[in-house]
């Protein structure tokens, strides 16, 4: 394991070059995502599965975390970069006994030749030129017995393979995901849950394009990605700023039916050593923005966080109590500092009341966040550090005494529940186009 506590540079992660470094030395760029090693544990009676995942960054794409515009590499440069990436993947496979490698944002014609030359002869590669998804697996351990066990969901960008694990006679589905970006996790949670519940043993892993944060609250750098510099402009952020994100990882489900978040480690691109960033918050100066995270792990159903309730129970409680269709989720910043995030309906007087009362509280954040779909509708969202959730709870109840709260009691409203998260995203919209939160 290699640790880093370098405070002399401004890297968002020890393995991510700065904009200046990427410009001066193209060889410093591997990807704007980190290489993830994940462990899927299916219980004491079944062998675990080790997986590697990496979004390999499309060739010369303008959507890069290290470049302000496209065309920063030609096809020959991209092949050189992919050759270096695959060399590291092959070493990581051997060192960490991985039996599955999933890649996202991949151009098959450029990278598959390197995979064929570096992976053992028994390994199999499933790729195409449309989806950007490539799944490689150890053919000695994992067998695809039926053509129907290989599927591609082009709309959601998920490649699914169902394997027979010959080592312990179980079947396991592996879903490689390059998700469609969504700042709100509820629909992706529903999609992932539905996939995981189709098989007794299942894994979904990749670049979710949502957010995944550790279940604990130990402050540390959890960045796995640099947001494309091009997006800075739409967010009114200077184009010389690199913003970290944490979309990479996944979930698994075993015979007990419980969904768990995958345990993950970051690997060095070159030597496949595990890398930990030991810098303090003062040294790192992490990006402070809270973002809602995927709350699929069973931990989020059982953790009593606010007023003796889980986040899902609290969501139902607020919906029933205040007649506003809200979403409640855990949130995190890139240093694993946790907050409770609450999304309100548009033009919510409830939201305005909370902001007026809490905007001076340490760590409190509020902003309009737009849906990632074609509607572009923006919703008001607040974030309260978990250390201050009781203050949030008390403030929410102050609202009950206002005339506006009395008006809400006259409105017709059917609260959403956590159980609704198991419905497909396509069924979670009413005829007005307003999402029914799950």
Buried (B, 14 or more C-beta within 10 A) or exposed (E): EEEBEEEEEEBBBBBBBBBEBBBEEBEBBBBBBBBBBBBBBBEEEBBBBBBBBBBBBBBBBBBBBBBBEBEBBEEEBBBBBBBBBBBBBBBBBEBBEBBBBBBBBBBBEBBBBBBEEBBEEEBBBBBEEEBBBBBBBBBBBBBBEEEEBBEBBEEBBBBBBBBBBEBEEBBBBBBBBBBBEBBBBBBBBBBBBBBBEEBBBBBBBBBBBBBBBBBEEEBBBBBBBBBBBBBBEEEEBEEEEBBBBBBBBBBBBBEEEEBBBBBBBBBBBBEBBBBBBBBBBEBBEBBEBBBBBBBBBBBBBEBEBBBEBBBBBBBBBBBEBBBBBBBBBBBBBBBBBBBBBBBBBEEBBBBBBBBEBBEEBEBBBBEEBEBBEEEEBEBBBBBBBBEBBEBBBEBBEEBEEEEBBEEBEEEEEEBBBBEBBEBEBEEBEEEEEEBBBB
